[in-house]
Amino acid sequence: MSDECVEYGWKRDNGQVHVLKIAAGWYGRLRDGSKTCEVRRHDRDFQVGDAIRFTDDKEDDLLAPSVWVITHILPFAHVPGFPGAAGWCVLSLREVQE
């Protein structure tokens, strides 16, 4: 495990790891750094420091041996002008190589 994992509070033995589906095109943007966040339903107990592993939304195969760590969570309920978006959040992510 890299020092970055520990820096963001993710430890393989006791951290929460979420497995989420994502379209390959959006995942490519995460990998190349042009996308640094993900909009998701806030239907899980996402916490800063949790890890995310992404699977292909069509095949359920893990996409690359990468772990993404949540560095910030912005619930839409806190964003003015989005009253109908309660239950959604923006997850700021940082890739950590295993």
Secondary structure, DSSP 8 states (H G I E B T S, - for coil): --HHHHHTT--TTTS-EEEEEE-HHHHHHHHHTS--EEEEES-S---TT-EEEEEETTT--B-TTEEEEEEEEEEGGGSTT-GGGTTEEEEEEEEEE-
